[in-house]
Every structure is written in structure tokens, then in C-alpha cells.
Amino acid sequence: MAILDNTYYQAGNSQNWEGRVDGTEQAFLRWHQVIEAIDLSEQQSLDGAFVILGFCCEEGVKRNQGRIGAKEGPTAFRNVLAGLPVHFRNTVRLIDAGDVFCSNGNLEEAQDCLHAAVNGIISMGGFPILLGGGHEITYPHYLGIQTATKQSVGMINLDAHLDIRPLVDGKGNSGTGFYQIAQHVERENLPFHYLAIGIQEISNTKALFDYADSKGVEIIHAKDIYAERLGEIMDQIIAFGKKVDQVYLTIDLDVFAAAYAPGVSALAFHGIVPDHNFQLIFDTILQLPNLRSIDVAELNPHFDIDNRTTKLGADLLFKVLQK
């Protein structure tokens, strides 16, 4: 069992949320005015709460030879999210549970801490919303859900990459998350349910496609979204959700075209466009009744032009709270 190690965990702080104040009545509120800060090491009820947790880590990106800067993603996200208007019900709790950090390149220890944090949020009744950080967030996020629920977990990955690469010298990185999950479920005799949406051939070797095929991975290519297959794709997402007890959604921002998401660790020049087609797909995922947890990964503020990528990710999370 993973342990919530204070070496890698820092509790939430409401002072990290600042923004414009238009009034104090419900109709005027912004996220920074309603956010609660908590310490996950304390037992408490999180029933019905959306719980934000940062993963300030880029060691996996570094190991995968990506662009450095993702560890600053959670701070950039909070700066934008703080000013969003409150359109969700006043009975909804919005909570900041703080951050998990990666110190001195100790990725595996930081992942153990994240595993424990996600397990804690779900066990106490909350809905985790994780802010990355690199896509090394995937493996511990999955483990946290599986540990807390003891049920089958299906992963939906919005990504240009399959992230199913083998370990390098026995160590994981930002591209190995789903390989690690596949190895884990094989050891534990659990099912492996993985739906990847937005995948590009130019971003993955044939060997990765072959391995994914051997594991029964369902792949929706980026080009399929614009090939008059939208209805089929939505039906496939709904059918996927019915195969499992819990659904985990991970959003790698490099799934989007560079013009919309320049601030990522591995740029996808010809990625998908966040247009009406994408919104229908995203809404279909959000409407899955067993959606249990979400993360947004690979934001790199160092390369973000006019906060385009951060605001795109924030827009997606804004929609999550309306679901």
C-alpha cells in the first residue's frame, strides 16, 4: 500500500488562489472565493466534492527526453482556474488538496505518494481532479482508483501518443504509464481496458501499435474524428464505459494541434482541434455515469503562448464541474 509521505506531499493552501472579486453573492462568485483547502493526511468527509490535487513532477518527461517545465503546470492552472466564474450548484464543494512533488529525481517515491493521495480522496468520497505535471501521472493515478474501489477500471486517454512504451533500464517515464498498468493487471489477474482517442501514426512506432493490438487496446485515431465517424465514436465510448465498473479519464494536452496547445512537453503539430466534434466526444465521456476521476497532463508553461494551453485545459475542467 502506498503511503502519503510528507516528504513528497504538501497540503492545500487557500492563499494559492487569488483573483478578481465582483461581489459576494452566488451570482458574482469566482472559484477562488469558494475553494476550500484541506490536508489529505487528515480523515474527513469529501462526499460530493471535486478535489483538486497537483502533481508537480517532470522527472518522467526528463527521462523520456521531453521539454522540461511540466512541474510548474499545477501553479499555472491554479492561476487561471482561480478567476473562473462559479456556474456549478452552490451545493457543490470545490476543494484544493495541495500538491505531490518529485524531489531529487525520485519519481517512483512521488508516484507512490500520488497513489496514496488518490486512494485517500476516493475513499473519503471525493472526485479527484489532478493537475499535471508530466504523463507519468497515469500509472499512480490508476493505482489509486483501483486500490480505493477494488473494481475494474477502464482508462480513456485523450492523447497523440499511446504511452505504452516498455520500461527503460527497469524505470518508468512519461511514455510508459499504460505499459506499467498492463504489466500490473497481468500480475494481479485483472482486466486491461484502455481506449485511446486522438492517436497519431506519426507520433507512435509500429511496434507500439503492435503491442497495443496484442493487449486489445481500442484506438480512435485523430483523423477518425473528422472522417464522418462521430456517431460511431460516441457509441464506442458509451460501450467502453459499460465494460467496466469505473472510468478514469486522462487528458494529455498534446492531443491538440500546436496552434491551440503550444505549451506542452511534446508538441503535436497536426493534433485535433477543440471544435464542435471534439466537444461532442468530450461531453459523451463526461456523461458516463461511472466516470470516477480525471487528470490533465503535460502542460508546460515555459512554452505556452498567451496561456493558450492553460486556458484550454481550464476550459475542459470548467465543463467537468457542470456535468
HELIX and SHEET records of a PDB file:
HELIX    1   1 SER A   14  ASN A   16  5                                   3    
HELIX    2   2 GLN A   26  PHE A   28  5                                   3    
HELIX    3   3 TRP A   31  VAL A   34  1                                   4    
HELIX    4   4 GLU A   59  ARG A   63  1                                   5    
HELIX    5   5 ALA A   70  GLU A   72  5                                   3    
HELIX    6   6 GLY A   73  LEU A   81  1                                   9    
HELIX    7   7 LEU A  107  SER A  123  1                                  17    
HELIX    8   8 HIS A  135  ILE A  137  5                                   3    
HELIX    9   9 THR A  138  THR A  149  1                                  12    
HELIX   10  10 GLY A  177  GLU A  188  1                                  12    
HELIX   11  11 GLU A  201  SER A  203  5                                   3    
HELIX   12  12 LYS A  206  SER A  214  1                                   9    
HELIX   13  13 ALA A  222  TYR A  226  5                                   5    
HELIX   14  14 LEU A  230  LYS A  243  1                                  14    
HELIX   15  15 LEU A  253  VAL A  255  5                                   3    
HELIX   16  16 HIS A  276  LEU A  286  1                                  11    
HELIX   17  17 PRO A  301  PHE A  303  5                                   3    
HELIX   18  18 ILE A  305  ASN A  307  5                                   3    
HELIX   19  19 ARG A  308  VAL A  320  1                                  13    
SHEET    1   A 3 TYR A   9  GLN A  10  0                                        
SHEET    2   A 3 ARG A  93  PHE A 101 -1                                        
SHEET    3   A 3 GLU A  36  ALA A  37  1                                        
SHEET    1   B 9 TYR A   9  GLN A  10  0                                        
SHEET    2   B 9 ARG A  93  PHE A 101 -1                                        
SHEET    3   B 9 ALA A  49  CYS A  56  1                                        
SHEET    4   B 9 PHE A 127  GLY A 132  1                                        
SHEET    5   B 9 LEU A 291  ALA A 297  1                                        
SHEET    6   B 9 GLN A 246  ASP A 252  1                                        
SHEET    7   B 9 VAL A 153  LEU A 158  1                                        
SHEET    8   B 9 HIS A 193  ILE A 199  1                                        
SHEET    9   B 9 GLU A 218  HIS A 221  1                                        
END                                                                             
